[in-house]
């Protein structure tokens, strides 16, 4: 679960740790010890500095393990777009529908990898799978729900070990004020996919 406050605090602490190492490397000046010595006038500066280093390490582990999406894929987070640029549309060829909740939304922008064919599945990378974005559209929100009309998407591999992803569709909710939600992802039912493809 993403907690913006905890993420911001952790990132700030890790950045402070990085700046500290920069100043140590450039002129052997430890910012953390300097600041602690100004706040505390006793012999506990080293102990408190060590606690601070421990906190920096814990924040680093938290960001790497629990916040990978926001650290490395920050473009998937919330953004702003003028609603006027989005007109309702659906892929020309479609064979599947999915209804999603879009509370207080105006439109839902959605996309999936290109339509699957018997001879075209199990693609080796996401760029080929999404090439041309033919399987995308914009749906109006009615009564806090949007119906996404699309074609069953091709599967594709990602990562160092070429993991084959389940079929899925991505979407963002566009609100009347121009705020666009983070990216949501829904898996496509494999039974539906096999029935249509087979």
ZAVO-567844 format. One record per residue (C-alpha): x, y, z; residue number from 1; chain. Coordinates in Angstrom, 2 decimals. Example, Ala and Ser with C-alpha at 12.3 -4.5 7.8 and 13.67 -1.06 7.14 Angstrom:
% residues 2
u  v  w  n  chain
12.30  -4.50  7.80  1  A
13.67  -1.06  7.14  2  A
This chain:
% residues 198
u  v  w  n  chain
0.00  0.00  0.00  1  A
1.40  3.41  -1.00  2  A
1.64  6.02  1.77  3  A
2.68  9.35  0.23  4  A
3.81  10.85  3.57  5  A
6.00  7.89  4.51  6  A
7.39  7.70  0.97  7  A
8.27  11.44  0.97  8  A
9.93  11.28  4.40  9  A
11.92  8.15  3.49  10  A
13.05  9.63  0.18  11  A
14.13  12.88  1.90  12  A
16.16  10.96  4.50  13  A
17.84  8.84  1.82  14  A
18.68  11.98  -0.19  15  A
20.20  13.53  2.95  16  A
22.33  10.39  3.33  17  A
23.46  10.69  -0.30  18  A
24.40  14.35  0.15  19  A
26.29  13.41  3.29  20  A
28.42  10.90  1.35  21  A
29.01  13.52  -1.35  22  A
30.40  16.03  1.16  23  A
32.49  13.31  2.85  24  A
33.96  12.33  -0.52  25  A
34.62  15.90  -1.68  26  A
36.14  17.46  1.44  27  A
35.77  14.95  4.29  28  A
32.90  16.96  5.83  29  A
30.15  14.94  7.55  30  A
26.89  16.94  7.39  31  A
25.04  14.59  9.74  32  A
27.67  14.77  12.49  33  A
27.93  18.53  12.03  34  A
24.17  19.06  12.41  35  A
23.92  16.71  15.41  36  A
26.87  18.42  17.13  37  A
25.09  21.78  16.75  38  A
21.90  20.37  18.30  39  A
23.49  18.28  21.05  40  A
26.35  19.61  23.16  41  A
27.67  16.39  24.69  42  A
29.58  13.18  24.01  43  A
26.63  11.35  22.42  44  A
27.21  12.78  18.93  45  A
28.73  9.53  17.61  46  A
25.92  7.37  19.05  47  A
23.19  9.62  17.64  48  A
25.01  9.81  14.28  49  A
25.03  5.99  14.16  50  A
21.29  5.93  14.88  51  A
20.79  8.39  12.04  52  A
22.82  6.17  9.68  53  A
20.64  3.23  10.76  54  A
17.50  5.24  9.95  55  A
18.92  6.12  6.51  56  A
19.59  2.43  5.88  57  A
16.08  1.40  6.99  58  A
14.55  4.06  4.71  59  A
16.67  2.80  1.81  60  A
15.51  -0.79  2.34  61  A
11.88  0.39  2.64  62  A
12.11  2.26  -0.69  63  A
13.86  -0.61  -2.49  64  A
11.56  -3.37  -1.25  65  A
8.16  -1.75  -0.69  66  A
8.20  1.24  -3.03  67  A
9.91  -0.07  -6.18  68  A
7.01  1.09  -8.36  69  A
7.30  4.69  -7.16  70  A
11.11  4.71  -7.14  71  A
11.67  3.28  -10.61  72  A
8.33  3.87  -12.36  73  A
7.28  7.26  -11.02  74  A
5.57  8.07  -14.34  75  A
2.85  5.57  -13.36  76  A
1.67  7.89  -10.58  77  A
-0.97  10.62  -10.74  78  A
-0.65  13.37  -13.36  79  A
-2.61  16.22  -14.99  80  A
-4.12  16.34  -18.49  81  A
-6.81  18.63  -19.95  82  A
-10.01  16.56  -20.32  83  A
-10.87  18.30  -23.60  84  A
-8.12  16.42  -25.47  85  A
-9.77  13.04  -24.87  86  A
-12.67  12.01  -27.08  87  A
-14.47  8.70  -26.54  88  A
-13.21  5.91  -28.77  89  A
-12.58  2.17  -28.80  90  A
-10.34  -0.14  -30.84  91  A
-11.79  -0.88  -34.29  92  A
-11.50  -4.62  -33.70  93  A
-12.75  -5.69  -30.28  94  A
-13.96  -8.91  -28.73  95  A
-14.02  -8.25  -24.98  96  A
-15.57  -5.88  -22.44  97  A
-14.63  -5.02  -18.88  98  A
-16.48  -2.72  -16.50  99  A
-14.35  -0.78  -14.00  100  A
-15.24  1.49  -11.09  101  A
-14.40  5.15  -11.69  102  A
-15.93  7.04  -8.76  103  A
-16.39  10.74  -9.63  104  A
-14.52  10.21  -12.89  105  A
-15.29  11.83  -16.23  106  A
-13.56  9.36  -18.57  107  A
-11.33  6.30  -18.40  108  A
-8.27  6.09  -20.65  109  A
-7.25  2.47  -21.24  110  A
-4.76  0.38  -23.19  111  A
-3.66  -3.22  -23.50  112  A
-1.02  -4.99  -25.55  113  A
-1.92  -5.62  -29.18  114  A
-4.67  -8.11  -30.07  115  A
-3.70  -11.75  -29.75  116  A
-3.75  -14.21  -32.66  117  A
-3.08  -17.94  -32.61  118  A
0.31  -17.30  -34.20  119  A
1.02  -14.11  -32.24  120  A
1.32  -14.62  -28.50  121  A
4.17  -14.81  -26.02  122  A
6.05  -11.73  -27.31  123  A
9.63  -11.23  -26.13  124  A
9.32  -7.60  -24.93  125  A
6.76  -4.92  -24.06  126  A
7.74  -2.60  -26.93  127  A
6.70  -5.16  -29.55  128  A
3.61  -6.09  -27.57  129  A
2.32  -2.49  -27.46  130  A
3.69  -1.32  -30.83  131  A
1.25  1.22  -32.29  132  A
-1.10  1.02  -29.27  133  A
-3.89  -0.35  -31.50  134  A
-5.66  -1.85  -28.48  135  A
-6.50  1.36  -26.63  136  A
-9.45  3.65  -26.08  137  A
-11.29  6.23  -23.99  138  A
-14.59  5.37  -22.26  139  A
-17.15  7.71  -20.72  140  A
-17.95  7.27  -17.04  141  A
-21.66  6.74  -16.35  142  A
-22.89  6.28  -12.79  143  A
-19.29  5.91  -11.54  144  A
-18.56  3.04  -13.94  145  A
-16.88  2.77  -17.35  146  A
-17.13  -0.02  -19.89  147  A
-13.81  -0.74  -21.56  148  A
-14.16  -2.30  -25.02  149  A
-10.99  -3.94  -26.30  150  A
-9.48  -7.01  -27.93  151  A
-7.98  -9.86  -25.89  152  A
-4.32  -8.78  -25.54  153  A
-1.19  -10.67  -26.42  154  A
1.02  -11.95  -23.59  155  A
4.57  -10.66  -23.34  156  A
7.76  -11.23  -21.39  157  A
9.50  -8.81  -19.04  158  A
12.53  -8.66  -16.80  159  A
15.89  -10.30  -16.62  160  A
14.37  -13.80  -16.52  161  A
11.83  -13.21  -19.32  162  A
8.81  -13.75  -17.08  163  A
5.63  -14.21  -19.13  164  A
2.93  -11.85  -17.83  165  A
-0.73  -12.77  -17.57  166  A
-3.03  -10.96  -19.99  167  A
-3.99  -7.59  -18.57  168  A
-5.29  -4.12  -19.33  169  A
-4.12  -0.78  -17.91  170  A
-6.27  2.26  -17.25  171  A
-6.30  5.71  -15.71  172  A
-9.34  7.63  -14.48  173  A
-9.63  11.18  -15.82  174  A
-11.44  13.55  -13.44  175  A
-13.33  16.74  -14.46  176  A
-10.58  18.96  -12.97  177  A
-7.92  17.41  -15.24  178  A
-6.31  15.19  -12.61  179  A
-5.51  11.75  -14.03  180  A
-5.25  8.90  -11.54  181  A
-2.31  6.56  -11.16  182  A
-2.25  3.57  -13.52  183  A
-4.49  0.67  -12.51  184  A
-4.07  -2.81  -13.97  185  A
-6.71  -5.54  -14.29  186  A
-5.95  -9.13  -15.23  187  A
-7.96  -10.64  -18.09  188  A
-9.76  -13.88  -17.30  189  A
-7.79  -16.67  -18.99  190  A
-10.97  -18.70  -19.60  191  A
-12.44  -15.79  -21.58  192  A
-9.17  -15.40  -23.48  193  A
-8.93  -19.11  -24.34  194  A
-12.56  -19.24  -25.45  195  A
-12.09  -16.32  -27.85  196  A
-8.66  -17.33  -29.14  197  A
-9.37  -21.05  -29.38  198  A
